Amino acid sequence: MKDLDEHLPGLIGSRICHDLISPIGAICNGLELLELSGQLNGSQEITLIQDSVRHARARIELFRVAFGRTEDQGAVAANAMQSLLNGWSEGSRHEMTWATGDPVGRQLAQMALLAFLCVETSLPRGGIIKGRTTGDGITLVARGDVVNADGPEWQHLRGQSAEVLPAGRVQFSLLRLLLDGSNRQPRIVALADGIELSV
């Protein structure tokens, strides 16, 4: 039963992403077919639908890695990491980059994406978040005009609070769970204009 408890969040995330990606993919395909047949007139409404579907698909693809079950021992290529981050941050006030280099193991890729989602919340007015591998871990550096990394979610990530976080901060809880499972501790450093998070 303990095994199930540990893997339940990933199983739920995988199931939700799996069930959502199929209909969203079908909508994308339908729009492409309509475009090829000349039945789309390029109106603002159609453009809005196309952009929304593309954005939803990109978010689910990132969710699949960040919140899904990492049962295989495969790796995620650096360009695939960047593609996931591009899809997530498109149209937002955040610029996210992943340093080119060797592929990242699935579990470390999951931690990295969750870390991006955590750090993103510390820059309410937007900013630049850069991630890279460092030894057997990852480091993110976030910089922006306004930085807020003092909330209860950050105490939770440090392991200093057992407070139940709201749904919008679930990435902090899941990252803490993964860190506990791999005997890692986060290193959180306040910068003059940002924050550095290493796991």
N, CA and C atoms as an extended XYZ file, in Angstrom:
597
Properties=species:S:1:pos:R:3:atomname:S:1:resname:S:1:resid:I:1 pbc="F F F"
N         0.824       -1.205        0.000 N   MET     1
C         0.000        0.000        0.000 CA  MET     1
C         0.865        1.265        0.000 C   MET     1
N         2.004        1.208        0.723 N   LYS     2
C         2.915        2.365        0.755 CA  LYS     2
C         3.419        2.687       -0.645 C   LYS     2
N         3.718        1.632       -1.440 N   ASP     3
C         4.159        1.817       -2.819 CA  ASP     3
C         3.124        2.590       -3.623 C   ASP     3
N         1.852        2.200       -3.457 N   LEU     4
C         0.778        2.859       -4.187 CA  LEU     4
C         0.681        4.322       -3.773 C   LEU     4
N         0.779        4.597       -2.474 N   ASP     5
C         0.706        5.976       -1.987 CA  ASP     5
C         1.788        6.842       -2.620 C   ASP     5
N         3.005        6.300       -2.741 N   GLU     6
C         4.118        7.065       -3.303 CA  GLU     6
C         3.932        7.336       -4.789 C   GLU     6
N         3.333        6.378       -5.494 N   HIS     7
C         3.201        6.505       -6.950 CA  HIS     7
C         1.861        7.082       -7.391 C   HIS     7
N         0.916        7.247       -6.454 N   LEU     8
C        -0.424        7.691       -6.821 CA  LEU     8
C        -0.452        9.048       -7.523 C   LEU     8
N         0.280       10.070       -7.040 N   PRO     9
C         0.239       11.355       -7.757 CA  PRO     9
C         0.666       11.233       -9.220 C   PRO     9
N         1.731       10.474       -9.480 N   GLY    10
C         2.200       10.299      -10.851 CA  GLY    10
C         1.217        9.536      -11.707 C   GLY    10
N         0.574        8.521      -11.128 N   LEU    11
C        -0.420        7.745      -11.867 CA  LEU    11
C        -1.621        8.612      -12.230 C   LEU    11
N        -2.070        9.432      -11.283 N   ILE    12
C        -3.201       10.326      -11.550 CA  ILE    12
C        -2.832       11.330      -12.636 C   ILE    12
N        -1.639       11.930      -12.519 N   GLY    13
C        -1.198       12.891      -13.527 CA  GLY    13
C        -1.109       12.275      -14.907 C   GLY    13
N        -0.550       11.066      -14.987 N   SER    14
C        -0.425       10.379      -16.279 CA  SER    14
C        -1.790       10.095      -16.883 C   SER    14
N        -2.725        9.637      -16.059 N   ARG    15
C        -4.060        9.304      -16.558 CA  ARG    15
C        -4.776       10.541      -17.094 C   ARG    15
N        -4.721       11.628      -16.341 N   ILE    16
C        -5.393       12.852      -16.781 CA  ILE    16
C        -4.787       13.357      -18.089 C   ILE    16
N        -3.460       13.398      -18.167 N   CYS    17
C        -2.796       13.865      -19.395 CA  CYS    17
C        -3.135       12.971      -20.578 C   CYS    17
N        -3.135       11.652      -20.356 N   HIS    18
C        -3.447       10.703      -21.424 CA  HIS    18
C        -4.858       10.927      -21.951 C   HIS    18
N        -5.808       11.127      -21.034 N   ASP    19
C        -7.201       11.284      -21.449 CA  ASP    19
C        -7.470       12.637      -22.105 C   ASP    19
N        -6.678       13.641      -21.785 N   LEU    20
C        -6.892       14.964      -22.365 CA  LEU    20
C        -6.177       15.156      -23.696 C   LEU    20
N        -5.012       14.523      -23.862 N   ILE    21
C        -4.218       14.786      -25.059 CA  ILE    21
C        -4.895       14.257      -26.318 C   ILE    21
N        -5.661       13.168      -26.206 N   SER    22
C        -6.318       12.599      -27.394 CA  SER    22
C        -7.358       13.542      -27.994 C   SER    22
N        -8.333       14.043      -27.215 N   PRO    23
C        -9.298       14.964      -27.834 CA  PRO    23
C        -8.667       16.272      -28.298 C   PRO    23
N        -7.667       16.761      -27.572 N   ILE    24
C        -7.010       17.999      -28.005 CA  ILE    24
C        -6.246       17.756      -29.304 C   ILE    24
N        -5.603       16.592      -29.413 N   GLY    25
C        -4.934       16.227      -30.661 CA  GLY    25
C        -5.917       16.124      -31.812 C   GLY    25
N        -7.107       15.575      -31.534 N   ALA    26
C        -8.134       15.453      -32.574 CA  ALA    26
C        -8.599       16.834      -33.043 C   ALA    26
N        -8.734       17.767      -32.120 N   ILE    27
C        -9.123       19.129      -32.496 CA  ILE    27
C        -8.039       19.756      -33.371 C   ILE    27
N        -6.777       19.568      -32.987 N   CYS    28
C        -5.653       20.083      -33.800 CA  CYS    28
C        -5.702       19.517      -35.214 C   CYS    28
N        -5.904       18.197      -35.306 N   ASN    29
C        -5.961       17.549      -36.620 CA  ASN    29
C        -7.138       18.061      -37.437 C   ASN    29
N        -8.283       18.240      -36.776 N   GLY    30
C        -9.464       18.752      -37.476 CA  GLY    30
C        -9.238       20.148      -38.023 C   GLY    30
N        -8.609       20.995      -37.233 N   LEU    31
C        -8.316       22.355      -37.694 CA  LEU    31
C        -7.337       22.341      -38.867 C   LEU    31
N        -6.347       21.449      -38.813 N   GLU    32
C        -5.388       21.343      -39.920 CA  GLU    32
C        -6.083       20.895      -41.204 C   GLU    32
N        -6.992       19.919      -41.088 N   LEU    33
C        -7.724       19.446      -42.267 CA  LEU    33
C        -8.598       20.551      -42.852 C   LEU    33
N        -9.263       21.309      -41.987 N   LEU    34
C       -10.083       22.426      -42.466 CA  LEU    34
C        -9.227       23.477      -43.161 C   LEU    34
N        -8.041       23.713      -42.618 N   GLU    35
C        -7.135       24.695      -43.219 CA  GLU    35
C        -6.666       24.226      -44.594 C   GLU    35
N        -6.318       22.933      -44.698 N   LEU    36
C        -5.869       22.381      -45.981 CA  LEU    36
C        -6.974       22.402      -47.028 C   LEU    36
N        -8.209       22.246      -46.581 N   SER    37
C        -9.331       22.222      -47.522 CA  SER    37
C        -9.786       23.626      -47.906 C   SER    37
N        -9.176       24.638      -47.299 N   GLY    38
C        -9.534       26.012      -47.622 CA  GLY    38
C       -10.801       26.490      -46.952 C   GLY    38
N       -11.293       25.755      -45.954 N   GLN    39
C       -12.545       26.137      -45.293 CA  GLN    39
C       -12.337       27.104      -44.132 C   GLN    39
N       -11.082       27.362      -43.789 N   LEU    40
C       -10.801       28.347      -42.746 CA  LEU    40
C       -10.443       29.663      -43.412 C   LEU    40
N       -11.056       30.730      -42.946 N   ASN    41
C       -10.836       32.018      -43.607 CA  ASN    41
C        -9.826       32.901      -42.890 C   ASN    41
N        -9.136       32.362      -41.890 N   GLY    42
C        -8.126       33.140      -41.183 CA  GLY    42
C        -8.698       34.233      -40.305 C   GLY    42
N        -9.953       34.078      -39.892 N   SER    43
C       -10.584       35.086      -39.042 CA  SER    43
C        -9.937       35.106      -37.663 C   SER    43
N       -10.203       36.175      -36.920 N   GLN    44
C        -9.659       36.292      -35.566 CA  GLN    44
C       -10.157       35.162      -34.679 C   GLN    44
N       -11.409       34.749      -34.883 N   GLU    45
C       -11.980       33.680      -34.066 CA  GLU    45
C       -11.244       32.360      -34.291 C   GLU    45
N       -10.981       32.036      -35.555 N   ILE    46
C       -10.281       30.789      -35.876 CA  ILE    46
C        -8.849       30.837      -35.354 C   ILE    46
N        -8.197       31.983      -35.512 N   THR    47
C        -6.831       32.138      -35.001 CA  THR    47
C        -6.798       31.947      -33.493 C   THR    47
N        -7.798       32.486      -32.799 N   LEU    48
C        -7.884       32.330      -31.346 CA  LEU    48
C        -8.036       30.860      -30.965 C   LEU    48
N        -8.881       30.137      -31.696 N   ILE    49
C        -9.068       28.704      -31.424 CA  ILE    49
C        -7.765       27.947      -31.662 C   ILE    49
N        -7.106       28.226      -32.791 N   GLN    50
C        -5.850       27.538      -33.107 CA  GLN    50
C        -4.785       27.805      -32.044 C   GLN    50
N        -4.661       29.065      -31.633 N   ASP    51
C        -3.666       29.412      -30.611 CA  ASP    51
C        -3.988       28.743      -29.280 C   ASP    51
N        -5.268       28.726      -28.919 N   SER    52
C        -5.680       28.136      -27.640 CA  SER    52
C        -5.429       26.636      -27.614 C   SER    52
N        -5.739       25.962      -28.711 N   VAL    53
C        -5.529       24.514      -28.778 CA  VAL    53
C        -4.038       24.195      -28.741 C   VAL    53
N        -3.241       24.968      -29.471 N   ARG    54
C        -1.791       24.746      -29.471 CA  ARG    54
C        -1.213       24.949      -28.069 C   ARG    54
N        -1.695       25.983      -27.391 N   HIS    55
C        -1.206       26.274      -26.040 CA  HIS    55
C        -1.632       25.179      -25.058 C   HIS    55
N        -2.873       24.714      -25.183 N   ALA    56
C        -3.356       23.638      -24.301 CA  ALA    56
C        -2.542       22.368      -24.504 C   ALA    56
N        -2.254       22.052      -25.752 N   ARG    57
C        -1.472       20.843      -26.048 CA  ARG    57
C        -0.061       20.947      -25.458 C   ARG    57
N         0.545       22.122      -25.589 N   ALA    58
C         1.901       22.324      -25.059 CA  ALA    58
C         1.920       22.185      -23.541 C   ALA    58
N         0.899       22.711      -22.880 N   ARG    59
C         0.835       22.621      -21.419 CA  ARG    59
C         0.674       21.169      -20.977 C   ARG    59
N        -0.174       20.426      -21.673 N   ILE    60
C        -0.386       19.026      -21.295 CA  ILE    60
C         0.879       18.210      -21.528 C   ILE    60
N         1.617       18.511      -22.601 N   GLU    61
C         2.872       17.793      -22.846 CA  GLU    61
C         3.866       18.037      -21.710 C   GLU    61
N         3.915       19.269      -21.206 N   LEU    62
C         4.798       19.536      -20.070 CA  LEU    62
C         4.257       18.858      -18.812 C   LEU    62
N         2.945       18.929      -18.603 N   PHE    63
C         2.338       18.268      -17.439 CA  PHE    63
C         2.626       16.772      -17.432 C   PHE    63
N         2.630       16.173      -18.609 N   ARG    64
C         2.856       14.721      -18.702 CA  ARG    64
C         4.214       14.340      -18.117 C   ARG    64
N         5.226       15.159      -18.377 N   VAL    65
C         6.560       14.877      -17.833 CA  VAL    65
C         6.661       15.337      -16.381 C   VAL    65
N         6.131       16.529      -16.082 N   ALA    66
C         6.282       17.098      -14.742 CA  ALA    66
C         5.444       16.381      -13.691 C   ALA    66
N         4.220       15.979      -14.054 N   PHE    67
C         3.308       15.404      -13.069 CA  PHE    67
C         3.013       13.931      -13.294 C   PHE    67
N         3.524       13.376      -14.395 N   GLY    68
C         3.232       11.982      -14.716 CA  GLY    68
C         4.149       11.000      -14.010 C   GLY    68
N         3.914        9.736      -14.299 N   ARG    69
C         4.693        8.648      -13.682 CA  ARG    69
C         5.966        8.453      -14.483 C   ARG    69
N         7.110        8.460      -13.833 N   THR    70
C         8.396        8.246      -14.513 CA  THR    70
C         8.831        6.808      -14.290 C   THR    70
N         8.140        5.884      -14.964 N   GLU    71
C         8.420        4.469      -14.705 CA  GLU    71
C         9.563        3.922      -15.542 C   GLU    71
N         9.934        4.610      -16.628 N   ASP    72
C        11.042        4.084      -17.426 CA  ASP    72
C        12.336        4.798      -17.054 C   ASP    72
N        13.433        4.231      -17.497 N   GLN    73
C        14.747        4.785      -17.180 CA  GLN    73
C        15.311        5.583      -18.353 C   GLN    73
N        14.439        5.988      -19.255 N   GLY    74
C        14.886        6.732      -20.422 CA  GLY    74
C        15.379        8.120      -20.057 C   GLY    74
N        15.690        8.894      -21.073 N   ALA    75
C        16.212       10.243      -20.869 CA  ALA    75
C        15.455       11.222      -21.754 C   ALA    75
N        15.526       12.481      -21.392 N   VAL    76
C        14.902       13.556      -22.163 CA  VAL    76
C        16.024       14.408      -22.744 C   VAL    76
N        16.041       14.556      -24.059 N   ALA    77
C        17.089       15.337      -24.726 CA  ALA    77
C        16.973       16.812      -24.349 C   ALA    77
N        18.104       17.511      -24.404 N   ALA    78
C        18.121       18.934      -24.048 CA  ALA    78
C        17.180       19.740      -24.933 C   ALA    78
N        17.141       19.410      -26.240 N   ASN    79
C        16.250       20.170      -27.127 CA  ASN    79
C        14.780       19.876      -26.841 C   ASN    79
N        14.477       18.664      -26.335 N   ALA    80
C        13.102       18.340      -25.948 CA  ALA    80
C        12.709       19.124      -24.697 C   ALA    80
N        13.652       19.266      -23.761 N   MET    81
C        13.393       20.085      -22.571 CA  MET    81
C        13.086       21.522      -22.985 C   MET    81
N        13.896       22.060      -23.900 N   GLN    82
C        13.675       23.440      -24.342 CA  GLN    82
C        12.334       23.578      -25.046 C   GLN    82
N        11.969       22.577      -25.842 N   SER    83
C        10.691       22.609      -26.545 CA  SER    83
C         9.515       22.640      -25.565 C   SER    83
N         9.592       21.826      -24.503 N   LEU    84
C         8.540       21.827      -23.483 CA  LEU    84
C         8.438       23.193      -22.807 C   LEU    84
N         9.583       23.783      -22.497 N   LEU    85
C         9.591       25.096      -21.843 CA  LEU    85
C         9.092       26.193      -22.776 C   LEU    85
N         9.433       26.102      -24.061 N   ASN    86
C         8.941       27.080      -25.037 CA  ASN    86
C         7.423       27.034      -25.124 C   ASN    86
N         6.890       25.817      -25.201 N   GLY    87
C         5.442       25.663      -25.292 CA  GLY    87
C         4.736       26.207      -24.068 C   GLY    87
N         5.332       25.960      -22.902 N   TRP    88
C         4.722       26.421      -21.651 CA  TRP    88
C         4.731       27.949      -21.544 C   TRP    88
N         5.852       28.561      -21.886 N   SER    89
C         6.026       29.999      -21.632 CA  SER    89
C         5.590       30.888      -22.789 C   SER    89
N         5.176       30.292      -23.907 N   GLU    90
C         4.763       31.091      -25.062 CA  GLU    90
C         3.645       32.061      -24.667 C   GLU    90
N         3.841       33.313      -24.986 N   GLY    91
C         2.823       34.319      -24.692 CA  GLY    91
C         2.812       34.805      -23.253 C   GLY    91
N         3.722       34.292      -22.424 N   SER    92
C         3.765       34.718      -21.021 CA  SER    92
C         4.840       35.786      -20.830 C   SER    92
N         5.001       36.226      -19.594 N   ARG    93
C         6.028       37.223      -19.278 CA  ARG    93
C         7.331       36.565      -18.838 C   ARG    93
N         7.381       35.243      -18.954 N   HIS    94
C         8.574       34.511      -18.522 CA  HIS    94
C         9.312       33.934      -19.728 C   HIS    94
N        10.612       34.104      -19.724 N   GLU    95
C        11.469       33.463      -20.731 CA  GLU    95
C        12.205       32.324      -20.028 C   GLU    95
N        12.041       31.104      -20.542 N   MET    96
C        12.640       29.931      -19.907 CA  MET    96
C        13.610       29.264      -20.864 C   MET    96
N        14.817       29.008      -20.390 N   THR    97
C        15.809       28.355      -21.243 CA  THR    97
C        16.453       27.193      -20.502 C   THR    97
N        16.799       26.167      -21.282 N   TRP    98
C        17.504       25.000      -20.760 CA  TRP    98
C        18.816       24.885      -21.515 C   TRP    98
N        19.930       24.833      -20.796 N   ALA    99
C        21.250       24.783      -21.432 CA  ALA    99
C        21.397       23.510      -22.250 C   ALA    99
N        21.970       23.649      -23.426 N   THR   100
C        22.216       22.472      -24.251 CA  THR   100
C        23.238       21.586      -23.562 C   THR   100
N        23.156       20.321      -23.837 N   GLY   101
C        24.076       19.379      -23.201 CA  GLY   101
C        23.557       17.968      -23.324 C   GLY   101
N        24.000       17.117      -22.433 N   ASP   102
C        23.604       15.714      -22.467 CA  ASP   102
C        22.128       15.560      -22.108 C   ASP   102
N        21.520       14.447      -22.546 N   PRO   103
C        20.139       14.163      -22.139 CA  PRO   103
C        20.030       14.067      -20.616 C   PRO   103
N        18.836       14.325      -20.115 N   VAL   104
C        18.573       14.309      -18.677 CA  VAL   104
C        17.714       13.093      -18.360 C   VAL   104
N        18.072       12.348      -17.321 N   GLY   105
C        17.262       11.210      -16.898 CA  GLY   105
C        15.832       11.633      -16.619 C   GLY   105
N        14.877       10.710      -16.804 N   ARG   106
C        13.457       11.051      -16.677 CA  ARG   106
C        13.116       11.674      -15.324 C   ARG   106
N        13.633       11.086      -14.246 N   GLN   107
C        13.274       11.625      -12.933 CA  GLN   107
C        13.869       13.012      -12.720 C   GLN   107
N        15.099       13.211      -13.180 N   LEU   108
C        15.713       14.528      -13.046 CA  LEU   108
C        15.001       15.552      -13.932 C   LEU   108
N        14.559       15.119      -15.118 N   ALA   109
C        13.792       16.007      -15.997 CA  ALA   109
C        12.489       16.417      -15.317 C   ALA   109
N        11.850       15.456      -14.643 N   GLN   110
C        10.621       15.762      -13.915 CA  GLN   110
C        10.891       16.794      -12.823 C   GLN   110
N        11.957       16.576      -12.052 N   MET   111
C        12.312       17.537      -11.000 CA  MET   111
C        12.616       18.911      -11.598 C   MET   111
N        13.318       18.930      -12.725 N   ALA   112
C        13.680       20.202      -13.358 CA  ALA   112
C        12.439       20.976      -13.784 C   ALA   112
N        11.480       20.297      -14.407 N   LEU   113
C        10.272       20.984      -14.862 CA  LEU   113
C         9.434       21.460      -13.683 C   LEU   113
N         9.338       20.644      -12.640 N   LEU   114
C         8.629       21.090      -11.437 CA  LEU   114
C         9.332       22.299      -10.825 C   LEU   114
N        10.669       22.281      -10.840 N   ALA   115
C        11.434       23.416      -10.316 CA  ALA   115
C        11.158       24.681      -11.128 C   ALA   115
N        11.064       24.551      -12.454 N   PHE   116
C        10.709       25.704      -13.291 CA  PHE   116
C         9.345       26.254      -12.880 C   PHE   116
N         8.371       25.354      -12.658 N   LEU   117
C         7.030       25.792      -12.274 CA  LEU   117
C         7.041       26.458      -10.900 C   LEU   117
N         7.898       25.971      -10.008 N   CYS   118
C         8.032       26.596       -8.688 CA  CYS   118
C         8.641       27.989       -8.813 C   CYS   118
N         9.763       28.060       -9.506 N   VAL   119
C        10.502       29.325       -9.615 CA  VAL   119
C         9.686       30.370      -10.370 C   VAL   119
N         8.892       29.932      -11.332 N   GLU   120
C         8.048       30.850      -12.100 CA  GLU   120
C         7.154       31.677      -11.172 C   GLU   120
N         6.667       31.052      -10.088 N   THR   121
C         5.769       31.762       -9.169 CA  THR   121
C         6.484       32.871       -8.404 C   THR   121
N         7.809       32.821       -8.351 N   SER   122
C         8.562       33.841       -7.608 CA  SER   122
C         8.751       35.121       -8.415 C   SER   122
N         8.372       35.086       -9.694 N   LEU   123
C         8.528       36.259      -10.570 CA  LEU   123
C         7.152       36.715      -11.055 C   LEU   123
N         6.362       37.373      -10.197 N   PRO   124
C         4.985       37.720      -10.569 CA  PRO   124
C         4.878       38.664      -11.755 C   PRO   124
N         5.911       39.441      -12.021 N   ARG   125
C         5.879       40.355      -13.171 CA  ARG   125
C         6.696       39.838      -14.344 C   ARG   125
N         7.086       38.582      -14.264 N   GLY   126
C         7.856       37.985      -15.339 CA  GLY   126
C         9.349       38.091      -15.101 C   GLY   126
N        10.086       37.457      -15.984 N   GLY   127
C        11.537       37.475      -15.872 CA  GLY   127
C        12.155       36.363      -16.689 C   GLY   127
N        13.414       36.104      -16.426 N   ILE   128
C        14.174       35.092      -17.166 CA  ILE   128
C        14.564       33.974      -16.211 C   ILE   128
N        14.295       32.731      -16.615 N   ILE   129
C        14.656       31.563      -15.813 CA  ILE   129
C        15.544       30.674      -16.667 C   ILE   129
N        16.751       30.418      -16.184 N   LYS   130
C        17.708       29.581      -16.914 CA  LYS   130
C        18.002       28.332      -16.103 C   LYS   130
N        17.939       27.179      -16.761 N   GLY   131
C        18.203       25.918      -16.088 CA  GLY   131
C        19.338       25.157      -16.747 C   GLY   131
N        20.023       24.340      -15.942 N   ARG   132
C        21.128       23.532      -16.476 CA  ARG   132
C        21.383       22.368      -15.526 C   ARG   132
N        22.050       21.353      -16.044 N   THR   133
C        22.473       20.263      -15.169 CA  THR   133
C        23.743       20.687      -14.450 C   THR   133
N        23.882       20.209      -13.207 N   THR   134
C        25.083       20.496      -12.411 CA  THR   134
C        25.450       19.213      -11.678 C   THR   134
N        26.447       18.515      -12.183 N   GLY   135
C        26.804       17.228      -11.581 CA  GLY   135
C        25.663       16.245      -11.745 C   GLY   135
N        25.163       15.714      -10.632 N   ASP   136
C        24.045       14.777      -10.716 CA  ASP   136
C        22.721       15.461      -10.392 C   ASP   136
N        22.701       16.798      -10.437 N   GLY   137
C        21.474       17.537      -10.139 CA  GLY   137
C        21.212       18.609      -11.174 C   GLY   137
N        20.368       19.555      -10.814 N   ILE   138
C        20.042       20.666      -11.707 CA  ILE   138
C        20.055       21.963      -10.906 C   ILE   138
N        20.304       23.058      -11.611 N   THR   139
C        20.269       24.390      -11.001 CA  THR   139
C        19.478       25.327      -11.896 C   THR   139
N        18.594       26.098      -11.282 N   LEU   140
C        17.831       27.124      -11.979 CA  LEU   140
C        18.179       28.478      -11.381 C   LEU   140
N        18.354       29.460      -12.246 N   VAL   141
C        18.569       30.837      -11.807 CA  VAL   141
C        17.469       31.686      -12.433 C   VAL   141
N        16.716       32.370      -11.572 N   ALA   142
C        15.608       33.209      -12.036 CA  ALA   142
C        15.888       34.658      -11.675 C   ALA   142
N        15.669       35.548      -12.627 N   ARG   143
C        15.885       36.974      -12.381 CA  ARG   143
C        14.702       37.771      -12.923 C   ARG   143
N        14.302       38.778      -12.160 N   GLY   144
C        13.192       39.625      -12.575 CA  GLY   144
C        13.147       40.902      -11.763 C   GLY   144
N        12.248       41.817      -12.167 N   ASP   145
C        12.120       43.100      -11.475 CA  ASP   145
C        11.552       42.928      -10.068 C   ASP   145
N        10.601       42.002       -9.930 N   VAL   146
C         9.975       41.741       -8.630 CA  VAL   146
C        10.164       40.270       -8.304 C   VAL   146
N        10.674       39.981       -7.112 N   VAL   147
C        10.931       38.599       -6.698 CA  VAL   147
C        10.211       38.342       -5.374 C   VAL   147
N         9.448       37.251       -5.333 N   ASN   148
C         8.736       36.890       -4.111 CA  ASN   148
C         8.904       35.393       -3.881 C   ASN   148
N         9.832       35.036       -3.005 N   ALA   149
C        10.092       33.620       -2.719 CA  ALA   149
C        10.086       33.369       -1.215 C   ALA   149
N         9.128       34.009       -0.534 N   ASP   150
C         9.069       33.895        0.923 CA  ASP   150
C         7.786       33.245        1.425 C   ASP   150
N         6.923       32.803        0.533 N   GLY   151
C         5.633       32.265        0.948 CA  GLY   151
C         5.736       30.891        1.587 C   GLY   151
N         4.612       30.382        2.095 N   PRO   152
C         4.603       29.068        2.750 CA  PRO   152
C         5.004       27.927        1.821 C   PRO   152
N         4.799       28.104        0.519 N   GLU   153
C         5.187       27.052       -0.424 CA  GLU   153
C         6.701       26.835       -0.419 C   GLU   153
N         7.462       27.922       -0.225 N   TRP   154
C         8.923       27.793       -0.186 CA  TRP   154
C         9.379       27.140        1.115 C   TRP   154
N         8.680       27.423        2.210 N   GLN   155
C         8.965       26.730        3.466 CA  GLN   155
C         8.662       25.243        3.318 C   GLN   155
N         7.592       24.946        2.606 N   HIS   156
C         7.210       23.552        2.353 CA  HIS   156
C         8.303       22.846        1.549 C   HIS   156
N         8.811       23.524        0.521 N   LEU   157
C         9.853       22.934       -0.318 CA  LEU   157
C        11.126       22.679        0.488 C   LEU   157
N        11.409       23.552        1.428 N   ARG   158
C        12.585       23.363        2.291 CA  ARG   158
C        12.378       22.250        3.315 C   ARG   158
N        11.139       21.763        3.445 N   GLY   159
C        10.841       20.739        4.437 CA  GLY   159
C        10.598       21.315        5.812 C   GLY   159
N        10.309       22.618        5.869 N   GLN   160
C        10.117       23.299        7.154 CA  GLN   160
C         8.651       23.519        7.489 C   GLN   160
N         7.756       23.019        6.635 N   SER   161
C         6.327       23.197        6.877 CA  SER   161
C         5.566       22.011        6.313 C   SER   161
N         4.567       21.554        7.065 N   ALA   162
C         3.712       20.457        6.602 CA  ALA   162
C         2.359       20.989        6.151 C   ALA   162
N         2.271       22.296        5.971 N   GLU   163
C         1.015       22.929        5.567 CA  GLU   163
C         0.557       22.389        4.213 C   GLU   163
N        -0.751       22.136        4.104 N   VAL   164
C        -1.317       21.687        2.832 CA  VAL   164
C        -1.423       22.907        1.922 C   VAL   164
N        -0.789       22.827        0.770 N   LEU   165
C        -0.754       23.958       -0.154 CA  LEU   165
C        -1.965       23.947       -1.072 C   LEU   165
N        -2.358       25.109       -1.590 N   PRO   166
C        -3.471       25.153       -2.545 CA  PRO   166
C        -3.089       24.479       -3.862 C   PRO   166
N        -4.094       24.156       -4.659 N   ALA   167
C        -3.868       23.425       -5.915 CA  ALA   167
C        -2.886       24.146       -6.836 C   ALA   167
N        -2.918       25.467       -6.841 N   GLY   168
C        -2.029       26.238       -7.703 CA  GLY   168
C        -0.562       26.166       -7.321 C   GLY   168
N        -0.280       25.542       -6.187 N   ARG   169
C         1.103       25.388       -5.732 CA  ARG   169
C         1.474       23.916       -5.553 C   ARG   169
N         0.729       23.029       -6.191 N   VAL   170
C         0.970       21.586       -6.035 CA  VAL   170
C         2.361       21.180       -6.509 C   VAL   170
N         2.962       21.966       -7.413 N   GLN   171
C         4.304       21.644       -7.893 CA  GLN   171
C         5.315       21.626       -6.751 C   GLN   171
N         5.122       22.473       -5.754 N   PHE   172
C         6.028       22.491       -4.599 CA  PHE   172
C         5.912       21.190       -3.799 C   PHE   172
N         4.671       20.730       -3.612 N   SER   173
C         4.448       19.491       -2.847 CA  SER   173
C         5.027       18.288       -3.567 C   SER   173
N         4.803       18.215       -4.880 N   LEU   174
C         5.296       17.063       -5.631 CA  LEU   174
C         6.822       17.072       -5.711 C   LEU   174
N         7.416       18.244       -5.902 N   LEU   175
C         8.879       18.315       -5.935 CA  LEU   175
C         9.457       17.899       -4.582 C   LEU   175
N         8.839       18.322       -3.492 N   ARG   176
C         9.296       17.917       -2.158 CA  ARG   176
C         9.202       16.404       -2.003 C   ARG   176
N         8.118       15.808       -2.500 N   LEU   177
C         7.928       14.355       -2.434 CA  LEU   177
C         9.022       13.628       -3.208 C   LEU   177
N         9.347       14.126       -4.401 N   LEU   178
C        10.397       13.509       -5.217 CA  LEU   178
C        11.770       13.661       -4.566 C   LEU   178
N        12.019       14.812       -3.978 N   LEU   179
C        13.299       15.032       -3.296 CA  LEU   179
C        13.449       14.079       -2.116 C   LEU   179
N        12.375       13.911       -1.347 N   ASP   180
C        12.418       12.975       -0.219 CA  ASP   180
C        12.697       11.558       -0.701 C   ASP   180
N        12.054       11.182       -1.827 N   GLY   181
C        12.213        9.828       -2.353 CA  GLY   181
C        13.592        9.545       -2.902 C   GLY   181
N        14.339       10.590       -3.252 N   SER   182
C        15.688       10.397       -3.804 CA  SER   182
C        16.778       10.925       -2.866 C   SER   182
N        16.406       11.173       -1.615 N   ASN   183
C        17.364       11.643       -0.597 CA  ASN   183
C        18.114       12.900       -1.028 C   ASN   183
N        17.383       13.835       -1.591 N   ARG   184
C        17.970       15.114       -1.987 CA  ARG   184
C        17.384       16.237       -1.134 C   ARG   184
N        18.132       17.300       -1.013 N   GLN   185
C        17.651       18.503       -0.346 CA  GLN   185
C        17.792       19.683       -1.306 C   GLN   185
N        16.795       20.548       -1.354 N   PRO   186
C        16.928       21.712       -2.228 CA  PRO   186
C        17.878       22.742       -1.626 C   PRO   186
N        18.534       23.461       -2.487 N   ARG   187
C        19.368       24.591       -2.056 CA  ARG   187
C        18.748       25.836       -2.674 C   ARG   187
N        18.253       26.715       -1.826 N   ILE   188
C        17.546       27.909       -2.286 CA  ILE   188
C        18.336       29.133       -1.839 C   ILE   188
N        18.782       29.927       -2.798 N   VAL   189
C        19.626       31.092       -2.506 CA  VAL   189
C        18.942       32.347       -3.039 C   VAL   189
N        18.758       33.336       -2.172 N   ALA   190
C        18.195       34.616       -2.597 CA  ALA   190
C        19.280       35.439       -3.277 C   ALA   190
N        18.963       35.973       -4.443 N   LEU   191
C        19.876       36.854       -5.175 CA  LEU   191
C        19.348       38.284       -5.095 C   LEU   191
N        20.163       39.238       -5.467 N   ALA   192
C        19.736       40.639       -5.412 CA  ALA   192
C        18.508       40.883       -6.282 C   ALA   192
N        18.439       40.195       -7.408 N   ASP   193
C        17.326       40.405       -8.334 CA  ASP   193
C        16.675       39.091       -8.741 C   ASP   193
N        16.764       38.089       -7.867 N   GLY   194
C        16.185       36.809       -8.251 CA  GLY   194
C        16.380       35.732       -7.211 C   GLY   194
N        16.412       34.502       -7.688 N   ILE   195
C        16.527       33.347       -6.807 CA  ILE   195
C        17.249       32.232       -7.553 C   ILE   195
N        18.010       31.443       -6.820 N   GLU   196
C        18.678       30.272       -7.388 CA  GLU   196
C        18.175       29.042       -6.649 C   GLU   196
N        17.737       28.049       -7.409 N   LEU   197
C        17.234       26.800       -6.831 CA  LEU   197
C        18.023       25.641       -7.411 C   LEU   197
N        18.629       24.854       -6.542 N   SER   198
C        19.375       23.666       -6.966 CA  SER   198
C        18.801       22.448       -6.264 C   SER   198
N        18.708       21.345       -7.004 N   VAL   199
C        18.262       20.076       -6.399 CA  VAL   199
C        19.167       18.953       -6.886 C   VAL   199
